[in-house]
């Protein structure tokens, strides 16, 4: 088993933990938050002639 490394991250009065794998752990809620934003994905497709509808 691989142990995950998290760094303390205080935000808006809450103590969170930021992980190296782009995850955010919120111990008070026992929640692991992850996101895969795909920033600039639409412009990458547009450069190749594939238009995507706006979100």
Secondary structure as UniProt FT lines:
FT   STRAND          6..11
FT   TURN            12..13
FT   STRAND          14..19
FT   TURN            20..21
FT   STRAND          23..26
FT   HELIX           27..29
FT   STRAND          31..34
FT   TURN            39..40
FT   HELIX           41..47
FT   TURN            48..49
//
